[in-house]
Amino acid sequence: EWAEISGAVTQRARLLNAVLGDLYGEQQLLRDGVLPPALVFGHNGFLGPCQGIKQPGDTWLHLYAADLARSPDGRWWVIADRTQSPSSAGYALENRVIVSRLFPEKFRELGVQHLASFFAALQDSLAQWAPKEEGAAPLVVLLTPGPYNETYFEHAYLARYLGYPLVEGQDLTVRGDCVYLKTLTGLRRVHAILRRLDDDFCDPLELRGDSALGIPGLLQAVRSGKVLVANALGSGLLQSAALPGFLP
């Protein structure tokens, strides 16, 4: 049963990644009438300033999550897509660690799948598509809204597990279209940002002007190809409740 779910969710992630790339790119889906323009341009998640921005490797969704429910006839339904800055991976990891310690024998007997490969793939993906500097490993940070966010525990837990600095918007600055981390020894170039901050809060210059959580100039740095942001800015558009009505 899980093999079927896994394959279906993988397929859905590939589809939504392609849809997002088209809607912020050539918009062939709109020209062909597959999706109505009102669904895209009338949604708060569509960010006009992100139009035309290219993503390395055409990868918009480095992370994807789906809310699943069992239907009356026993099949599984996707009832919501999580594409903007999906939660849950950290909670799943913490849960798995605790259960494996409490019930080690059952854990082995049931053949529970390990999660390490998922996180290794995420790390490899961010390192692969981050802009390169010769002779230096890319610096990846995890951007959080701060300790008052309801999922802050997961942000801190993931940052520690992945080995990424946990930062807030005020810890970063943009200079010459590059993003830097403020440290006691000076500025360090940031090559990739794993964000847990909603799209429109990420840049008060081009997106939400009243945001005190973002980094002024971040969108221009993305546009210039100087930093990778995962998931891509504007990916909240796919969480539209109207979109599933146009899918088989």
C-alpha positions in Angstrom: 0.0 0.0 0.0 2.8 2.4 0.9 4.6 1.7 -2.4 1.5 2.9 -4.3 1.2 6.0 -2.1 4.9 6.8 -2.5 4.8 6.4 -6.3 1.7 8.6 -6.6 3.1 11.3 -4.3 6.3 11.3 -6.3 4.4 11.7 -9.6 2.3 14.5 -8.1 5.5 16.4 -6.9 6.9 16.1 -10.5 3.7 17.4 -12.0 3.3 20.4 -9.6 7.0 21.3 -10.1 6.4 21.4 -13.9 3.1 23.4 -13.4 4.9 26.0 -11.3 7.7 26.4 -13.7 5.2 27.0 -16.5 3.1 29.5 -14.7 6.1 31.6 -13.8 7.6 31.0 -17.2 6.0 30.6 -20.7 2.5 30.1 -19.3 1.6 27.5 -21.9 -1.1 26.1 -19.6 -2.9 29.4 -19.7 -2.5 29.8 -23.5 -3.8 26.3 -24.2 -6.8 26.9 -21.9 -5.8 24.1 -19.5 -6.0 26.5 -16.6 -8.1 29.7 -16.4 -6.1 32.9 -16.0 -8.3 33.9 -13.0 -7.1 30.9 -11.1 -3.5 32.1 -11.4 -3.7 35.9 -11.4 -6.6 36.1 -8.9 -4.7 34.1 -6.3 -2.8 35.9 -3.6 0.0 33.3 -3.9 0.9 34.4 -7.4 3.9 36.8 -7.1 4.3 39.0 -10.2 7.9 40.0 -9.3 8.9 36.3 -9.6 7.7 36.1 -13.2 10.5 35.0 -15.6 13.0 34.0 -12.8 14.8 30.8 -13.8 15.4 28.1 -11.2 18.6 26.0 -11.3 17.8 22.6 -12.8 14.2 23.7 -13.2 13.7 22.6 -9.6 11.1 24.8 -7.9 10.1 22.3 -5.2 12.9 20.9 -3.2 10.4 19.8 -0.6 6.8 18.7 -1.1 4.2 17.4 1.3 0.7 16.1 0.8 -2.2 15.8 3.3 -3.7 12.4 2.8 -7.0 11.0 3.9 -8.6 7.6 3.4 -11.8 7.7 1.3 -15.0 5.7 2.1 -14.0 3.0 -0.4 -10.6 2.6 1.2 -8.5 4.5 -1.4 -6.2 7.3 -0.5 -7.1 10.9 -1.4 -4.8 14.0 -1.5 -6.8 16.7 0.3 -4.2 19.4 0.3 -0.8 20.2 -1.3 2.0 21.8 0.8 4.5 23.5 -1.5 5.4 26.9 0.1 7.5 25.8 3.1 6.1 22.4 4.1 6.4 21.3 7.7 6.5 17.7 8.9 9.9 16.3 8.0 11.4 17.3 11.4 8.5 16.0 13.3 8.6 12.7 11.5 12.3 12.4 12.3 11.9 13.2 16.0 9.0 10.7 16.2 11.0 8.0 14.4 14.0 8.5 16.8 11.8 8.2 19.9 9.9 5.1 18.7 13.1 3.4 17.7 14.4 3.8 21.2 11.2 2.8 23.0 10.5 -0.2 20.8 13.8 -1.2 19.2 12.8 -4.9 18.6 9.5 -4.0 17.0 11.2 -1.3 15.0 13.5 -3.9 13.5 10.9 -6.6 13.0 8.5 -4.3 11.1 11.2 -3.2 8.7 10.5 0.5 9.1 12.0 2.5 6.3 14.8 4.8 7.3 14.6 8.6 6.8 18.3 9.3 6.5 18.3 9.0 2.7 15.5 11.6 2.4 17.6 14.2 4.3 20.8 13.2 2.5 19.0 13.8 -0.8 17.8 17.2 0.4 21.3 18.2 1.4 22.7 17.0 -1.9 20.0 18.9 -3.9 20.7 22.2 -2.1 24.5 21.8 -2.5 24.2 20.8 -6.2 22.0 23.7 -7.3 23.5 26.4 -5.1 25.7 28.9 -6.9 29.3 27.7 -6.7 32.4 29.4 -5.5 35.7 27.9 -6.5 37.4 26.1 -3.7 34.6 26.7 -1.1 31.7 24.5 0.0 28.4 26.2 -0.3 26.9 27.7 2.9 23.3 26.7 3.4 21.2 28.3 6.2 17.7 27.6 7.5 15.6 30.7 7.6 12.9 30.8 10.4 10.4 33.5 11.3 11.6 33.2 14.9 10.8 31.5 18.2 7.2 32.8 18.3 6.3 30.7 15.2 4.2 27.6 16.0 6.7 25.2 14.2 9.9 26.8 15.6 10.8 23.6 17.4 11.0 21.8 14.0 13.1 24.6 12.5 15.6 24.3 15.3 15.5 20.5 15.2 16.1 20.3 11.5 18.8 22.9 11.4 20.8 20.9 14.1 20.3 17.6 12.3 21.2 19.0 8.8 24.1 21.0 10.2 22.7 24.3 8.9 22.9 27.6 10.8 19.4 28.6 12.0 18.9 32.3 11.1 16.3 35.0 11.1 15.9 37.7 8.5 17.8 40.2 10.6 20.8 37.8 10.6 21.2 38.2 6.8 21.9 41.1 4.5 22.2 41.6 0.8 25.3 43.3 -0.7 25.9 43.5 -4.4 23.1 41.0 -5.2 24.7 38.5 -2.9 23.3 37.3 0.5 25.6 37.4 3.5 25.3 36.0 7.1 26.4 38.4 9.8 28.9 36.8 12.1 31.2 38.0 14.8 34.1 37.7 12.4 32.4 39.5 9.5 30.1 38.7 6.6 29.9 35.2 5.2 28.5 34.5 1.8 25.3 32.5 1.8 24.7 30.3 -1.2 21.4 28.6 -0.4 18.5 29.3 1.9 16.1 26.6 3.1 13.2 28.8 4.1 10.4 28.3 6.6 9.1 31.8 5.9 6.0 32.4 3.8 6.6 33.8 0.3 5.4 37.3 0.7 7.3 37.9 4.0 10.7 37.1 2.4 11.5 40.5 0.9 9.9 43.8 2.1 11.3 45.6 -0.9 9.5 43.7 -3.7 6.9 41.6 -1.9 5.2 42.5 1.4 6.3 46.0 2.4 5.3 45.7 6.1 7.3 42.5 6.6 9.9 42.7 9.5 10.9 39.1 9.0 12.5 39.1 5.5 15.7 40.2 3.9 15.5 43.4 1.8 16.8 42.7 -1.7 16.5 38.9 -1.5 14.4 38.6 -4.6 17.0 40.6 -6.7 19.7 38.2 -5.4 17.6 35.2 -6.5 16.9 36.9 -9.9 20.6 37.4 -10.4 21.3 33.8 -9.7 23.5 34.6 -6.6 21.5 32.6 -4.1 19.2 29.5 -4.1 16.0 29.7 -2.2 14.1 26.5 -1.4 11.3 26.2 -2.0 11.3 28.8 -4.8 9.6 32.1 -4.0 6.1 32.0 -5.4 5.5 28.3 -4.8 2.5 29.1 -2.5 0.5 29.5 -5.6 0.2 25.7 -5.9 -1.7 25.6 -2.6 -4.7 27.1 -4.2 -7.8 25.1 -3.3 -9.1 25.6 -6.9 -6.2 23.9 -8.6 -7.2 20.3 -7.8 -10.5 20.8 -9.6 -8.5 20.9 -12.9 -6.5 17.7 -12.2 -7.7 14.2 -13.1 
